[in-house]
């Protein structure tokens, strides 16, 4: 991963400058850098076979994206390749938002004028992709304090969710998140609905402070996904978002450790699919579908696999194909049929395999 980061970091500032990216005098330099980046992406994909299914899927996506950038630049399609290079940060950000992490010691520098031309999502996509997590949080915090940014807009655009994702899952700092949201809640233009949600989020954040480092990883994640032993969500409340973020943090840790049985890992992926589809699917790269697929492939005879398939079918067919799935591509239907067949043809597990993890 370090070679990938070192390859992408110098290219991003160039890609964010249209004139620099299309400069004939820099073509050899940029093409060579893209070649090195593609090699690093291929190496990451190769090494990903020893990691969990979610990381493998992200590494495949990243390698394909980088190859696409290199091919577009070679054509040459400067604008297409430039946009594609910036979009590579989507997958990087999605990967970096999974597990606890520290900022890079030497983050790349970007011209402020260029950053100002990006949307808030795009700015923080770049910061998270380059592991500059505290800079990303500071940008969100400035937006929450900016009277020109309407609170309802910040909420509807998902900025509050993105901020909590990095604050809880990556920086594991619920106190900072609580303080920021408390200040945000005091804005005089705060809508009543959002003020109520923020008040309940404060209670939820206080309740999960010790959960992020819990040793009982899978059981606690299971409980949080069901809102057990925490203040119950109010009618039309959104406290479950906080519990789902905490649960997803634990679940990623459990999967990364690679110590569970196939049935336990299947349950972990199923719960990840549930919480992401329900509350926290990433702006950078939605992953609920791949989590549910992983749950089925890991232990197709398990109860988690059957539940995962039911949710996956609804998520894909209704969510992307419409009520009857008429708009769903043939390859998506084929994948669903293949997964259903796996479940149907798998031998029934023993009673011990059906027992939830302690």
C-alpha positions in Angstrom: 0.0 0.0 0.0 2.9 2.4 0.7 4.1 2.2 -2.9 0.6 2.9 -4.1 0.3 5.9 -1.9 3.8 7.1 -3.0 2.8 6.7 -6.6 -0.6 8.5 -6.3 0.5 11.4 -4.1 2.6 13.4 -6.6 0.1 12.7 -9.4 -3.0 14.1 -7.7 -1.8 17.8 -7.5 -1.0 17.6 -11.2 -4.4 16.1 -12.1 -6.1 18.9 -10.2 -4.4 21.4 -12.5 -5.9 21.1 -16.0 -3.1 23.0 -17.7 -0.3 21.0 -15.9 -2.0 17.6 -16.7 -2.3 18.4 -20.5 1.2 20.1 -20.7 3.0 18.5 -23.7 6.3 19.0 -21.8 5.2 16.8 -19.0 3.7 13.9 -21.0 6.7 11.6 -20.5 6.9 12.4 -16.8 3.2 11.8 -16.2 3.0 8.6 -18.4 5.9 7.1 -16.5 4.3 8.0 -13.2 1.1 6.3 -14.3 3.0 3.2 -15.4 4.6 3.0 -11.9 1.2 3.6 -10.3 -0.4 0.8 -12.4 2.4 -1.6 -11.3 1.8 -0.7 -7.7 -1.9 -1.2 -8.1 -1.3 -4.7 -9.6 1.0 -5.6 -6.7 -1.7 -4.5 -4.2 -4.2 -6.7 -6.0 -1.8 -9.6 -6.0 -1.1 -9.3 -2.2 -4.8 -8.8 -1.5 -5.5 -12.5 -1.8 -4.2 -12.9 1.7 -6.7 -10.3 3.0 -10.4 -10.3 3.6 -13.0 -10.4 0.7 -13.8 -6.7 1.2 -10.3 -5.6 0.8 -9.9 -7.9 -2.3 -12.9 -6.2 -3.9 -11.5 -2.7 -3.2 -8.0 -3.7 -4.5 -9.5 -5.1 -7.8 -11.6 -1.9 -8.3 -8.5 0.3 -7.6 -6.3 -1.6 -10.0 -8.9 -1.4 -12.8 -9.4 2.3 -12.2 -5.7 3.0 -12.4 -5.3 1.0 -15.6 -8.2 3.0 -17.0 -6.5 6.3 -16.2 -3.2 5.1 -17.8 -5.0 4.0 -21.0 -7.0 7.2 -21.3 -3.9 9.3 -20.8 -2.0 7.3 -23.5 -4.7 7.9 -26.1 -4.4 10.9 -25.3 -7.6 11.9 -23.6 -6.4 14.5 -21.1 -9.7 15.6 -19.7 -11.0 12.1 -19.3 -7.8 10.8 -17.7 -7.6 13.8 -15.4 -11.1 13.3 -14.1 -10.5 9.6 -13.8 -7.3 10.2 -11.8 -9.2 12.3 -9.3 -11.9 9.7 -9.1 -9.3 7.0 -8.1 -9.4 8.7 -4.7 -12.9 7.4 -4.3 -11.7 3.8 -3.8 -8.7 5.0 -1.7 -11.0 6.9 0.6 -13.4 4.0 0.9 -10.5 1.7 1.9 -9.0 4.2 4.4 -12.4 4.8 6.1 -12.7 1.2 7.2 -10.2 0.8 10.1 -8.6 2.9 12.8 -5.7 4.9 11.3 -3.2 7.7 11.9 -2.5 10.5 9.4 0.4 10.1 7.0 3.6 11.8 8.3 4.1 13.7 5.0 0.8 14.5 3.3 0.9 15.8 -0.3 0.3 19.6 -0.7 -2.4 20.9 -3.0 -2.8 24.5 -4.2 -5.5 26.2 -2.1 -7.1 27.7 -5.2 -7.5 24.2 -6.7 -9.0 22.9 -3.5 -11.4 25.8 -3.2 -12.8 24.8 -6.6 -13.8 21.4 -5.4 -17.0 20.5 -3.6 -16.9 19.6 0.1 -17.2 16.0 -0.8 -14.4 16.1 -3.3 -12.1 18.0 -1.0 -12.5 15.5 1.8 -12.3 12.6 -0.6 -8.8 13.8 -1.5 -7.8 14.4 2.2 -9.1 10.9 3.3 -7.5 9.2 0.2 -4.1 10.7 1.2 -4.6 9.8 4.9 -4.8 13.4 6.0 -7.7 12.6 8.3 -7.4 15.5 10.7 -7.3 17.9 7.8 -10.5 16.3 6.4 -12.2 16.7 9.8 -11.1 20.3 10.1 -12.7 21.1 6.7 -16.0 19.6 7.8 -15.8 21.4 11.1 -15.3 24.7 9.3 -18.3 24.0 7.1 -20.5 23.3 10.1 -19.5 26.6 11.6 -20.0 28.5 8.3 -23.3 30.5 8.4 -23.3 30.4 4.6 -23.7 26.6 4.7 -27.3 25.8 5.6 -27.5 23.1 8.3 -30.2 21.2 6.4 -28.1 21.2 3.3 -25.1 19.8 5.2 -27.3 17.1 6.6 -29.0 16.1 3.3 -25.7 16.0 1.4 -24.3 13.5 3.9 -21.5 15.6 5.3 -22.5 14.9 8.9 -22.4 11.2 8.2 -19.0 11.4 6.5 -17.6 13.4 9.4 -18.9 10.9 11.9 -17.5 8.0 9.8 -13.9 9.4 10.0 -14.3 10.6 13.5 -15.5 7.3 14.9 -14.2 4.6 12.6 -10.8 6.0 11.7 -9.8 8.5 14.4 -11.9 6.8 17.1 -12.5 10.1 18.8 -16.2 10.3 19.8 -15.4 13.2 22.2 -14.3 15.4 19.3 -17.4 14.4 17.3 -19.6 15.2 20.2 -18.1 18.6 20.8 -18.3 19.5 17.1 -22.0 18.5 16.8 -22.8 20.3 20.1 -21.4 23.5 18.6 -23.2 22.9 15.4 -26.5 22.4 17.3 -26.3 25.9 18.8 -26.5 27.6 15.4 -29.5 30.0 15.3 -30.6 28.7 11.9 -30.8 25.1 13.0 -34.0 23.4 11.8 -36.1 21.9 14.5 -35.9 18.4 13.0 -32.1 18.4 12.8 -31.8 19.9 16.3 -33.8 17.0 17.7 -31.6 14.5 15.8 -28.4 16.2 17.1 -29.6 16.0 20.7 -30.3 12.3 20.4 -27.0 11.7 18.5 -25.3 13.3 21.6 -26.8 10.6 23.8 -25.9 7.9 21.4 -22.3 9.1 21.1 -21.9 9.2 24.9 -23.3 5.6 25.0 -20.7 4.1 22.6 -17.6 5.8 23.8 -16.1 2.6 25.3 -17.5 0.3 22.6 -15.0 1.4 19.9 -12.3 -0.5 21.8 -14.4 -3.4 23.1 -12.6 -6.7 23.3 -15.9 -8.6 22.7 -15.8 -7.5 19.1 -18.5 -9.6 17.3 -21.0 -9.9 20.2 -20.8 -6.1 20.8 -21.2 -5.3 17.1 -24.2 -7.6 17.0 -25.7 -5.9 20.0 -25.1 -2.4 18.6 -26.7 -3.3 15.3 -29.8 -4.2 17.2 -29.5 -1.1 19.5 -29.2 -3.3 22.6 -27.9 -1.9 25.9 -27.9 1.6 24.6 -30.5 4.4 24.5 -33.2 3.2 22.2 -33.8 5.2 19.0 -36.8 7.5 19.2 -39.7 7.3 16.7 -38.3 8.8 13.5 -35.0 9.2 15.3 -31.6 8.6 13.6 -29.6 7.4 16.6 -29.2 4.1 14.9 -26.7 5.8 12.6 -24.2 6.2 15.5 -24.7 2.6 16.7 -24.3 1.4 13.1 -21.0 3.3 12.7 -19.7 1.9 16.0 -20.9 -1.6 14.9 -19.2 -1.3 11.6 -15.9 -0.2 13.2 -16.0 -3.4 15.3 -17.0 -5.6 12.4 -14.1 -4.3 10.2 -11.7 -5.0 13.1 -13.1 -8.5 13.5 -12.8 -9.3 9.7 -9.3 -7.8 9.5 -8.1 -10.0 12.4 -9.1 -13.1 10.3 -9.5 -15.3 13.3 -13.2 -16.2 13.1 -14.8 -19.3 11.7 -16.4 -19.0 8.2 -19.8 -18.8 9.9 -18.6 -16.0 12.2 -17.1 -14.1 9.3 -20.3 -14.7 7.3 -22.3 -13.1 10.2 -19.8 -10.2 10.4 -20.2 -9.5 6.7 -24.0 -9.8 6.9 -24.1 -7.4 9.7 -21.9 -5.0 7.8 -24.2 -5.2 4.8 -27.2 -4.5 7.1 -25.7 -1.4 8.8 -24.3 0.0 5.6 -27.5 -0.5 3.6 -29.5 1.0 6.5 -27.4 3.9 7.7 -23.8 4.3 6.7 -23.2 3.3 3.1 -20.2 5.3 2.0 -20.4 8.3 -0.3 -16.9 7.4 -1.6 -17.8 3.8 -2.6 -21.0 2.0 -1.5 -20.1 -1.4 -0.2 -23.3 -3.0 1.2 -23.7 -5.2 -1.9 -20.2 -6.6 -1.7 -20.5 -7.2 2.0 -23.7 -9.2 1.6 -22.1 -11.2 -1.3 -19.1 -12.0 0.9 -21.5 -13.3 3.7 -23.0 -15.8 1.2 -19.7 -17.0 -0.3 -18.0 -17.5 3.0 -20.6 -19.9 4.5 -23.5 -20.5 2.1 -25.3 -22.9 4.4 -25.3 -20.6 7.4 -28.4 -18.6 8.6 -26.4 -15.4 7.9 -26.0 -16.3 4.2 -29.8 -16.9 3.8 -30.5 -13.5 5.5 -27.8 -11.8 3.4 -29.3 -13.1 0.2 -32.8 -11.9 1.0 -31.4 -8.4 1.8 -29.1 -8.5 -1.3 -31.9 -9.3 -3.6 -34.0 -6.5 -2.3 -31.1 -4.1 -2.3 -30.1 -4.9 -5.9 -33.4 -5.7 -7.6 -35.6 -3.0 -6.0 -32.8 -0.4 -5.3 -31.2 -0.5 -8.8 -33.7 -2.3 -11.0 -37.0 -0.7 -9.9 -39.9 -2.5 -8.4 -39.8 -5.4 -10.8 -36.1 -5.3 -11.5 -36.7 -4.4 -15.1 -33.7 -2.1 -15.3 -31.2 -4.6 -13.8 -28.5 -5.8 -16.2 -28.2 -9.5 -17.1 -24.9 -9.9 -15.3 -26.6 -8.8 -12.0 -29.4 -11.3 -12.5 -26.8 -14.0 -13.2 -24.9 -13.2 -10.0 -28.1 -13.4 -7.9 -28.9 -16.8 -9.5 -25.4 -18.1 -8.8 -25.5 -17.0 -5.2 -29.0 -18.5 -4.7 -27.8 -21.8 -6.2 -24.8 -21.8 -3.8 -27.1 -21.6 -0.8 -29.5 -24.2 -2.2 -26.8 -26.7 -2.9 -24.8 -26.3 0.3 -25.1 -29.0 2.9 -26.9 -28.1 6.1 -24.5 -27.0 8.9 -24.2 -28.8 12.2 -26.1 -27.3 15.2 -22.7 -26.0 16.5 -22.1 -24.0 13.4 -25.5 -22.3 13.8 -24.6 -21.1 17.3 -23.7 -17.3 17.4 -20.2 -16.4 18.3 -19.6 -15.9 22.0 
